[in-house]
Every structure is written in C-alpha cells, then in structure tokens.
Amino acid sequence: MSAGPADTELPHQLDCFVGREDELAGIAKLLRNGRLITLLGPAGAGKSRIASELAARVQRRYEHGVRVVDLGGLTGTELVGQRVAAAVGIAEQPGTALVETVTAELRGKELLLVLDNCEHLAQACGELVVQLLRRCGGLRVLVTSREVLQLPGEMIHPIGELPLADAVRLFVERARAVAPGFADPGTGERHAELELICTRLDCLPFAVELAARLVRLLPLTDIIAGLDDRFAMLAATSRGFDTRHRDLRAALEWSYELLEPAEQALFRRLSVLPGGFGIDLAAAVGDTPASSMVPLMSSLESKSVIAASTECHGRFRQLESVRYFAGRKLDEAGERVAATDRLVDWLTGIAEPLTRSFTTSGAVLDRLGSELSNLRTGVEYLRGGTDDRLLLLESALARCRQRLGIAADGRERLASALRMPDASPAYRTLAWEQASWLAGWHDAHRESAECARQAVATGAEHGNAALLGRALQALGFAEQVRGDYPAATSSFARCLSHVRTLDEPMSVGLCLNNLAWARILDGDLDGAGEALAEAAPIYRRHAEPVRRAALLHTNGVLALRRDDVAAAANHFVDSLRSLPDRGSLIWPYAVEGLAVGALRGGDVERGLRLAGLAGVHRSGVGDPWWRDLVSLAVADARGRVPERRANALLDEGRALSPHDGERYALTGERPTGPTAHPDLPLTGRQFGVATLLVEGLTNRQIAGRLRISERTVETHLDHIRTKLDLRSRAQVAAWAATRQPVRR
C-alpha cells in the first residue's frame, strides 16, 4: 500500500523558521517553471531546513503531495533507490528492477520529491532522477546538495549565508530556547556583540545555532573570545581539511574544546554510529562505565553535540556534519579500529540469539532492525577480513532487510561471506539458511534447496538442535515449493525430532503444523491429522491469534482433502474469527478456503464472490499447491455458469471492502456496496481496478491481485478514464473512494 497523505511525510519542525523569505519565494517560482531544482551551498547553510519549509508551503500545489528522502546517513549508492522506494511507500518486487517499480508507482502522479543531502551520492542520485523525470511527467524534484548534479534541465539556486539581521534573529530565537530571559536590546554594545558572533561564524545557520545554545553556559564576551582563538587556529590549518566541512570547523572545534576529556572521548567514538544510538550502545562503543552514561549523555545533549531523536524516545544521534567532525577527531586519536571493534562486539551479542533458538524472536529482529545502519557499518568493517563474525552479521543484516522487503544484494553478500575459510559452524549454518530463504525470495528454488542442504550438513556438524532444526525447516520449504512432497515431509519430520529436544513448546507446535501441511500435500491425510491433533493443545496454550488462525486454516485444508466440506467451512470461519484484524497474511487464505468449500458444495455464486474477494487482498501467490487447488476450483465453477455471469460474480467479490467481504464470508449476508447500484458506469471488473487504485497500488501490483496481465490493467484504466471523463489515476482513485462502503 502506498504511503499516506503527503503532509504526514514532512518532518515536523521543533522550532521556528527564521529569515530567507525572498529566497523561498524565488525557489517556489523556479519550481513552477522547472522540474529539477538544486539548492546548492556549503554544509551548515540551511539547505535542508529551507527545503523542508518550502515543501510545507507548496505541498497543496501537488495532487499527490510531497515526499522527503533524507540521504545523509546512506553510505552505499545502491541504497538511493531503496530509500526513495520506501518514501513513496513501495517495497522491492522480486524479479523487477527497483527503478521500474518506483517509476510505475510515480507515473501519472503529480508529486514533489525532495532529495536531501545528495552530495556524497551525486552520481547515483543523478542517474535515478534522470530516469524518473523522463518517465514521470507530473514529477518535480527538489535537491539539496553541496555538488551540482550536472543534469539536463537542472536549475541551480545557491544557498549561502544569512543576512546579518536574520542571523542575529536566529541567534536570539535559539538562545531563548535554552535561556528564556535572553533578549536582544536592538542597539548598543550587547547588540554589537551579537552581530560580531554571527559575522565570525559566517552567518551560517548551523554554526549560529551551536553558538546560541551556549549562552546558558557562557557570557557573550567569552563566546567572542573563544571564536577569536579558534578562527585564528583554523585559518592556519584549514587547507588540509575536507572542504565539505571547512565552513563549520571553527564552530565544531570550539564546541569540542569546551567538552570535558571524558565527554570528548565519548563524542569521538559515537561517530562510528551513523544509525544513531541508545545509551547501552553508546556505553559499549564509548568504552564507558554504565554508571557514567546518563550524566555524560545529558551533558553532550545539552551542549548540542548530540541530539535526541524525535522519532524514538531514548535514542540519540549526531548530526551529519558533527559526526564527520567527530570522526576526524577519532582518526587523529587513533581510536577508530578499537571503537568499531566494540561496535562489532555489541552487535554480535544482539545477533547471537539467531543461532540459539528455533524461532526468531520478534524482539530480536526489532532490535536489530533499529540498528540497521550501524549493522551495515559493522559488516563493512569486517568485510574482506577473516573474522567469522561477518557471517553472523551478514545473516542478521539480510534477515532484517528481507523483513523490510529489501533483498537486492543479500544473496551476493552472503555468498561472498560464505567463502571465508575456517568459520564457526554455527555462523556458517545460519548464513546458509538465510541464503536459502533469499534464493527462494528470488524464485531460485534449485539454489534455495542447495543452500538449505549446505545448512543441514553444516548444522549437523555443529550439533545445535535449534539451528539444525531451522536448516531442516528451510530445506523442507524449499523441497515443498519444488513439488517434492515426500522429501519435504521427511525434512519437516527430522526438523520436528530436533526441536522436540528444546524447551520451546511453540516451536514444536509450528513444526507440527509444517509437517501436517507437507503430509496433506503428500497424500498422508491420517498422518496430517495426527500432527494437527498434537499441535492443537500447544496452540491453545502458547500461540498468539494469528498463529492459531494459521493452524485452523491447515485443519480446514485437511477437511477439504477429506471431502468434508462442512467441517472445512467451520475451520475456515474459526480462522477468520481468530484474527485480530483483516491485515493479516492469513486472512485472504481463510477466505479462499471458504470459497473452495462453497464451490465444492455447489454454491457457485458464493464461491466465486469469495474467490474474487480473496484474490484482491492476497499479497502473494502462496504455496503453489494451494494456488493450483483454488484455481482448479474456480475453473470448474466457471464451466458451470455462463462466462459473463462468472466474471460478474468474481468482480462483485473484488469490489467488496474487507469489512463487507468478511461479513459476507462469515454470515452469508449479501453485500450492500458498489455492486448493488446498477447505475454505476463501470463494469464489476473495472470497478475492482478502480478500488485498488484507492490503495495506491501500481499496475503490476493490481495485475498480481486480480491475476490478469499488466496490459489488461492498462486497458481497463483507459476505459475507466474515458467513461468517467477523468484524466489521472488520482482522479479515478478519488472517484472510487467516494463510492466505497464506509468501513465500520
């Protein structure tokens, strides 16, 4: 589903915007006349803040709003497209180039895309922007960078220092935030001191703000004296410094010198954490006693060299320029290797549970996911060496990224890591297992099975029952997808035997459910029933609602295989009722089970409506055997009624909201939505396509939902626009949204 309204995508500012009104008006005018505007200027000039302020002011011009993409924390060029995809609310599609997926999402939309902090990824940004602008006519792009992208049609707006009066206003506003009694007299010696501070800081907003926050600690005369010393020193040494931060070094160096030695050490070491940090990670990387961390972090935050996260309570970050400066100090102190080693040690401790339990705890994955950028730093540090922790961290990184729908380079990275000799069998087993899942994600099923076999062989050597069980589970699924049901049954049975030795009751239940499904596919219905009977009390005691719904679905499938349509329907109804919401992955499969049962019971109308409903809301193709079972049932039903009637019934189901669809599935109550109005100008199939536009789906995603070709979707959209006299996808979506039943 696409991201929500654009105003939720803009960062919420915590302080007021000062000055630059004429510049904002000029940039807004450029956006009316051009499609690619670059805000060009040095670090600390306020490019990001200007872009955010402008986006907030002009967002109503764009039918689909504004998306802001912060690239400042990225270190790899391959991540640019992934970050843009995340901003527009889409996930990577297996087998499709990411740029194609993004283009399909944005084509036909009127949207402003803000790419913030592009200078270190200028080439990658330029390549992506060219493709998007050439293929998405309603798109406008606003870039902030210290480097011109050098693209056709690029319009440059330089962002430099603030006018002196605005710089003084900014200083006073920020000073009042930390010292409410602070005031500018407007004239006289005190006002002259303010002007002098701003002038010495080149009137660059970031440097001015750093100085203003120190008025709580120092009088203005002391601030001026400190600036005099530091500017003199930096003037003599600035040639050897990266020009990217030359404009800020005076303010940053001065702020650094104001820190106590223990604060300086922690400040330097935190620079290895591009993804931010909590107190525990900061203590580990800083090699600092836990008892000292709260006062140290509080002091650093109060001196504005770290910032509290606005998104996650208890988490902090260093601004990019500050972190770059701190990294230089880290290198000068010769501490980078030791600090990064401590990061790797900490990450290893967080990731180790992946090798010790059969089921991966959601809490473990959540924790690893919150450290994704730091995890990537640890992996990059280890890559190319002989430290076998690379296998553990590469596996954790791949698992977290796959959880987010990102799997572009995981296979190659794991394959490279697995070439490491003399690695821990536990880490090697985990890496082979993750490689198997990634290969399956990319529909490389032969490779998936081979990786799983390698995981099983290595896991047997290691002797860890949990890890060997996970390897056997991966092998079972790989064999099942390939249609080798006897082999899958054997692998799941072996998996179960190992998991029984663990003190993990729910893991035993999961294995029993997997084994039951494989036995159903293999035709061993009695064996499947035995596994499900053993699993039932475990699920009642230990499983959350979604897992209970999955077990009930398996029971329903077994009843279908036994031709007990009534029992199957009861299981599928119970499965639906067990789910806490309609967003669960199991929801459409339970509806499909009811559809198959209805069709086998001779209720063609109900069965086809439910099949249409489930097909719209199912996110993937699922198990091939189940997909074929549903398809055969639908095909048989279509042969029993006129084609036009069959299509109409399927379209009626596709047009239902999840709420009305579930009510129909559970009670048989006929829906009272769009299909009840004969005056609608669209056919049922066309209305189904239109309602999927409301969810923000691309043509490819709609085609997958409806099991039709992408070209057919395009044809339907052309007909819809013609019938409704509408010009854009957004207008069609708006029209359909007003005709959907209200979800209660």
Secondary structure as the mmCIF struct_conf table of DSSP 4:
data_model
#
loop_
_struct_conf.conf_type_id
_struct_conf.id
_struct_conf.beg_label_comp_id
_struct_conf.beg_label_asym_id
_struct_conf.beg_label_seq_id
_struct_conf.end_label_comp_id
_struct_conf.end_label_asym_id
_struct_conf.end_label_seq_id
HELX_RH_3T_P HELX_RH_3T_P1 ALA A 6 THR A 8
TURN_TY1_P TURN_TY1_P1 GLU A 9 GLU A 9
BEND BEND1 LEU A 10 LEU A 10
HELX_LH_PP_P HELX_LH_PP_P1 PRO A 11 GLN A 13
BEND BEND2 LEU A 14 ASP A 15
BEND BEND3 GLY A 19 GLY A 19
HELX_RH_AL_P HELX_RH_AL_P1 GLU A 21 ASN A 33
BEND BEND4 ARG A 35 ARG A 35
STRN STRN1 LEU A 36 LEU A 40
TURN_TY1_P TURN_TY1_P2 ALA A 43 GLY A 44
BEND BEND5 ALA A 45 ALA A 45
HELX_RH_AL_P HELX_RH_AL_P2 LYS A 47 VAL A 58
HELX_RH_3T_P HELX_RH_3T_P2 GLN A 59 ARG A 61
BEND BEND6 TYR A 62 TYR A 62
TURN_TY1_P TURN_TY1_P3 GLU A 63 HIS A 64
STRN STRN2 VAL A 66 ASP A 70
TURN_TY1_P TURN_TY1_P4 GLY A 72 GLY A 73
TURN_TY1_P TURN_TY1_P5 THR A 77 GLU A 78
HELX_RH_AL_P HELX_RH_AL_P3 LEU A 79 ALA A 87
TURN_TY1_P TURN_TY1_P6 VAL A 88 GLY A 89
TURN_TY1_P TURN_TY1_P7 PRO A 94 GLY A 95
BEND BEND7 THR A 96 THR A 96
HELX_RH_AL_P HELX_RH_AL_P4 LEU A 98 LEU A 106
TURN_TY1_P TURN_TY1_P8 ARG A 107 GLY A 108
STRN STRN3 LEU A 111 ASP A 116
BEND BEND8 ASN A 117 ASN A 117
HELX_RH_3T_P HELX_RH_3T_P3 GLU A 119 LEU A 121
HELX_RH_AL_P HELX_RH_AL_P5 ALA A 122 ARG A 135
TURN_TY1_P TURN_TY1_P9 GLY A 137 GLY A 138
STRN STRN4 LEU A 139 SER A 145
BEND BEND9 ARG A 146 GLU A 147
TURN_TY1_P TURN_TY1_P10 PRO A 152 GLY A 153
STRN STRN5 GLU A 154 PRO A 158
HELX_LH_PP_P HELX_LH_PP_P2 GLU A 161 PRO A 163
HELX_RH_AL_P HELX_RH_AL_P6 LEU A 164 VAL A 178
TURN_TY1_P TURN_TY1_P11 PRO A 180 GLY A 181
BEND BEND10 GLY A 186 THR A 187
HELX_RH_AL_P HELX_RH_AL_P7 GLY A 188 ARG A 200
TURN_TY1_P TURN_TY1_P12 LEU A 201 CYS A 203
HELX_RH_AL_P HELX_RH_AL_P8 PRO A 205 ALA A 212
TURN_TY1_P TURN_TY1_P13 ARG A 213 LEU A 217
BEND BEND11 LEU A 218 LEU A 218
HELX_RH_AL_P HELX_RH_AL_P9 LEU A 220 THR A 237
HELX_RH_3T_P HELX_RH_3T_P4 SER A 238 GLY A 240
BEND BEND12 PHE A 241 PHE A 241
HELX_RH_3T_P HELX_RH_3T_P5 THR A 243 HIS A 245
TURN_TY1_P TURN_TY1_P14 ARG A 246 LEU A 248
HELX_RH_AL_P HELX_RH_AL_P10 ARG A 249 GLU A 257
TURN_TY1_P TURN_TY1_P15 LEU A 258 LEU A 258
BEND BEND13 LEU A 259 LEU A 259
HELX_RH_AL_P HELX_RH_AL_P11 PRO A 261 ARG A 269
HELX_RH_3T_P HELX_RH_3T_P6 LEU A 270 VAL A 272
TURN_TY1_P TURN_TY1_P16 PRO A 274 GLY A 275
STRN STRN6 PHE A 277 GLY A 278
HELX_RH_AL_P HELX_RH_AL_P12 ILE A 279 GLY A 286
TURN_TY1_P TURN_TY1_P17 ASP A 287 ASP A 287
HELX_RH_AL_P HELX_RH_AL_P13 ALA A 290 SER A 302
TURN_TY1_P TURN_TY1_P18 LYS A 303 SER A 304
BEND BEND14 VAL A 305 ILE A 306
STRN STRN7 ALA A 307 ALA A 308
BEND BEND15 THR A 310 CYS A 312
TURN_TY1_P TURN_TY1_P19 HIS A 313 GLY A 314
STRN STRN8 ARG A 315 ARG A 317
HELX_RH_AL_P HELX_RH_AL_P14 GLU A 320 GLU A 332
TURN_TY1_P TURN_TY1_P20 ALA A 333 GLY A 334
HELX_RH_AL_P HELX_RH_AL_P15 ARG A 336 ALA A 351
HELX_RH_3T_P HELX_RH_3T_P7 GLU A 352 THR A 355
TURN_TY1_P TURN_TY1_P21 ARG A 356 ARG A 356
BEND BEND16 PHE A 358 THR A 359
HELX_LH_PP_P HELX_LH_PP_P3 THR A 360 SER A 361
HELX_RH_AL_P HELX_RH_AL_P16 GLY A 362 SER A 370
TURN_TY1_P TURN_TY1_P22 GLU A 371 GLU A 371
HELX_RH_AL_P HELX_RH_AL_P17 LEU A 372 LEU A 382
TURN_TY1_P TURN_TY1_P23 ARG A 383 GLY A 384
BEND BEND17 GLY A 385 THR A 386
TURN_TY1_P TURN_TY1_P24 ASP A 388 ASP A 388
HELX_RH_AL_P HELX_RH_AL_P18 ARG A 389 ARG A 403
TURN_TY1_P TURN_TY1_P25 LEU A 404 GLY A 405
BEND BEND18 ALA A 408 ASP A 409
HELX_RH_AL_P HELX_RH_AL_P19 GLY A 410 LEU A 418
TURN_TY1_P TURN_TY1_P26 ARG A 419 ARG A 419
TURN_TY1_P TURN_TY1_P27 PRO A 421 ASP A 422
HELX_RH_AL_P HELX_RH_AL_P20 PRO A 425 TRP A 441
TURN_TY1_P TURN_TY1_P28 HIS A 442 ASP A 443
HELX_RH_AL_P HELX_RH_AL_P21 HIS A 445 HIS A 462
HELX_RH_AL_P HELX_RH_AL_P22 ALA A 465 VAL A 481
TURN_TY1_P TURN_TY1_P29 ARG A 482 GLY A 483
HELX_RH_AL_P HELX_RH_AL_P23 TYR A 485 VAL A 499
TURN_TY1_P TURN_TY1_P30 ARG A 500 THR A 501
BEND BEND19 LEU A 502 ASP A 503
HELX_RH_AL_P HELX_RH_AL_P24 PRO A 505 ASP A 522
TURN_TY1_P TURN_TY1_P31 GLY A 523 GLY A 523
HELX_RH_AL_P HELX_RH_AL_P25 LEU A 525 HIS A 542
HELX_RH_AL_P HELX_RH_AL_P26 PRO A 545 ARG A 561
TURN_TY1_P TURN_TY1_P32 ARG A 562 ASP A 563
HELX_RH_AL_P HELX_RH_AL_P27 VAL A 565 SER A 578
BEND BEND20 PRO A 580 ASP A 581
TURN_TY1_P TURN_TY1_P33 ARG A 582 GLY A 583
BEND BEND21 SER A 584 SER A 584
TURN_TY1_P TURN_TY1_P34 LEU A 585 ILE A 586
HELX_RH_AL_P HELX_RH_AL_P28 TRP A 587 ARG A 600
TURN_TY1_P TURN_TY1_P35 GLY A 601 GLY A 602
HELX_RH_AL_P HELX_RH_AL_P29 VAL A 604 HIS A 617
BEND BEND22 GLY A 620 GLY A 620
HELX_RH_AL_P HELX_RH_AL_P30 PRO A 624 ARG A 638
TURN_TY1_P TURN_TY1_P36 GLY A 639 ARG A 640
BEND BEND23 VAL A 641 VAL A 641
HELX_RH_AL_P HELX_RH_AL_P31 GLU A 643 ARG A 654
TURN_TY1_P TURN_TY1_P37 ALA A 655 ALA A 655
BEND BEND24 LEU A 656 LEU A 656
HELX_RH_AL_P HELX_RH_AL_P32 PRO A 658 THR A 667
HELX_LH_PP_P HELX_LH_PP_P4 GLU A 669 PRO A 671
BEND BEND25 GLY A 673 GLY A 673
HELX_RH_3T_P HELX_RH_3T_P8 PRO A 674 ALA A 676
TURN_TY1_P TURN_TY1_P38 PRO A 678 ASP A 679
BEND BEND26 PRO A 681 LEU A 682
HELX_RH_AL_P HELX_RH_AL_P33 GLY A 684 VAL A 694
TURN_TY1_P TURN_TY1_P39 GLU A 695 GLY A 696
HELX_RH_AL_P HELX_RH_AL_P34 ASN A 699 LEU A 706
TURN_TY1_P TURN_TY1_P40 ARG A 707 ARG A 707
BEND BEND27 ILE A 708 ILE A 708
HELX_RH_AL_P HELX_RH_AL_P35 GLU A 710 LEU A 724
TURN_TY1_P TURN_TY1_P41 ASP A 725 ASP A 725
BEND BEND28 SER A 728 SER A 728
HELX_RH_AL_P HELX_RH_AL_P36 ARG A 729 ALA A 737
TURN_TY1_P TURN_TY1_P42 THR A 738 ARG A 739
BEND BEND29 GLN A 740 GLN A 740
HELX_LH_PP_P HELX_LH_PP_P5 PRO A 741 ARG A 743
#
